Amino acid sequence: MIDGMTPAAAYISIGTYALISLAATLLNTAHAVFVLLKNPGSAVNRLWSLAIFSLVVWGCGEVIMRSTDDIEVAAMVNRVCGIGFRLLPAFFLHFTLAFTEKPQFRKRWWMMVIVYCPALVFSFLQSEGYITKVTHLPWGYASTPGEGFLYYILWLESYFLWGLYLCYQKFVAGRFRRERKQALFILLGVVIPLLPSSIIDAVLPLLGIQFVRVSVVSSTITVAFVTYAIDQFQLMSLTPETSAKTVLDVMGGLLAVTDPSGRIVFTNQSFKEMLGVGEERIDRLRFLEFLEDGKELLLGAYENASAGTRSILSEVKLRKRNGRTFPGLLSVSPIASDGETVGFVHLARDITELKRVDQAIRESEERHRTVVETVSDAIIMIDENSKILSINSAAEEIFGYPVGEMEGQQLTKLMPEYLRHVHEAALKRYLDTGKKHRAWDGIELPGLHRSGKEIPLEISFGEFIKDGKHVFTGIVRDITERKRVQDALHQSEKRFRSVWENATDGMRLTDENGTMIAVNAGFCKLVEMKQEDLVGRPITATYSGSVKPDEMLEKYRRRFEQREIETDIERILTLRSGKTLYLEVTNSFVELEHGKALLLGVFRDVTERRLAEQKIQMLAHTITSMQECVSITDMENNIISVNPAFLRTYGYEASEIIGKNITVLRSPNNPAGL
């Protein structure tokens, strides 16, 4: 209670302070909603509304603190609602970046970190009670500086000064009077309440001097200035200037306005982005600096403007700031006022793609002419009466007539007699009904050679309308060789199928995943399984349960992909029945279309041969190990082999005795005939 006041007077004073704060808060709320609804799609409007809403949150806290008698409620409200005021500098600075059109800052992530990170830190400290605390004053509870209040005030003042400086720049450099007025009213609307608020709500509390807080109320001054600017100067509204600027910025062409000397005074956003112009002062540049060639033409347009010359249009080469060039179509038009040329409008368009398309069309036409004359297929164009309008030289090879003898003749000349009336009837029916009797692509029909011999042809038709008349184009291919190849292929397939089905060796086709695509009867017999139990299953299906199928398939896939599967190998296969086979395997890749391939494996059972070889090896080992002398001779008694015991007994080296006749071992003491 204030000294000298009665209890009733004190109560009335406190209620009045709260009511004043409430009125200011409601006014701020209405203003924020009004601005947002004025142009919801504008970032400027949204950011300004956020800044005012942060004041609304703070103002609600002021109202509650001036109305409550509970210090705990006041402290909680101070910590929570005070966050609104901690966010205010960040919202205001972000607003000024958008309002003053600073995309080089506003669109950079690191700039948003600079803008909002301190606000989040101070908001957290506010919620913990480090920025402001509460104290009871005659007009109710109020915020008082905490440990971090000074740092917050320094940050607040620096961000507001930064934002005000940006607005001042816009005020000085504004191109339109309306823009300058808008910047001026934002400057006044922020500076006028900021000065007393900084002294009363910041400096004095830091010095320990308590005075009625005025920030919430003084914010209504900002609302008044901004509302007036909205009403009188279309601040944060869709104006002709902003609409025109938006249209110019989003248009695809490059727009630059210069003074009579060619110095740039305005460009659209496309000009800046395409030519690499940064945020340097645009009035320091001349349009000529962006021309690689065509400068003489432009200078001529400048000089002749006074003579009443109208717009000029010319193809030029434009140069970016980094030195790269591109072709453009440039239009230069003088701007006249009271019969005097006051500037020029330069409208340029990047025609790189147009040039590419034009070049592609010319090349396509050239290729078309080349193809028509060099292709091995006959290309025939006929009219509605089946008269040949044009025909290429390939038709000479197919039909045997010179081109001159076919042009102007009826197409039926190139058909067997029995097909001519069919063609004429089909053409008439199509012209009458517009319905095709059969598909026009890949039709196989016989043609008639000059010699009278029929030739198999494949024909595809197309049509277009010229001067209201149908023109038909036919592409005719001689498929004599294809027919011969097809017949040969058919015979080859029959032979392959015969080999596949009747071969005693097992044959198996597998894909890149190790799945069996096909197996022949020999393979089924070899692995003792039915065909339906093999096709579509992995190669591991034929092995006994002792193998690790996942490892085997992974190894197969890796080798298949790298084409490292061995061509000729010997393999021991243990079947599911437990039976062991010795196999000779020959692998070869069968290349298909689109980079696909299959693996053909041919399996020959050599189990009996391997077992016989093992028996022979065992017998040889037995002979070698015997202590008795053993020699093997041919039919003429020439020694082929002897065992170690033989060599030890007779004292020979193997090289000395092999190939000798057995009679060299005969002792002279042996009886005759032994």
Secondary structure, 3 states (H helix, E strand, C coil): CCCCCCHHHHHHHHHHHHHHHHHHHHHHHHHHHHHHHHCCCCHHHHHHHHHHHHHHHHHHHHHHHHHCCCHHHHHHHHHHHHHHHHHHHHHHHHHHHHHCCCHHHHCCHHHHHHHHHHHHHHHHHHHCCCCEEEEEECCEEEEEECCCHHHHHHHHHHHHHHHHHHHHHHHHHCCCHHHHHHHHHHHHHHHHHHHHHHHHHHHHHHCCCCCCCCHHHHHHHHHHHHHHHHHHHCCCCCCHHHHHHHHHHHCCCEEEEECCCCEEEEECHHHHHHHCCCCCCHHHCEHHHHEEECHHHHHHHHHHHHHCCCCEEEEEEEECCCCCEEEEEEEEEEEEECCEEEEEEEEEEECHHHHHHHHHHHHHHHHHHHHHHHCCCEEEEECCCCEEEEECCHHHHHHCCCHHHHCCCEHHHHCCHHHHHHHHHHHHHHHHHCCCCCCCCCEEEEEECCCCCEEEEEEEEEEEEECCEEEEEEEEEECHHHHHHHHHHHHHHHHHHHHHHHCCCEEEEECCCCEEEEECHHHHHHHCCCHHHCCCCEHHHHCCCCCCHHHHHHHHHHHHHCCCCCCEEEEEEECCCCCEEEEEEEEEEEECHHHCEEEEEEEEECHHHHHHHHHHHHHHHHHHHCCCCCEEECCCCEEEEECHHHHHHHCCCHHHHCCCEHHHHCCCCCCCCC
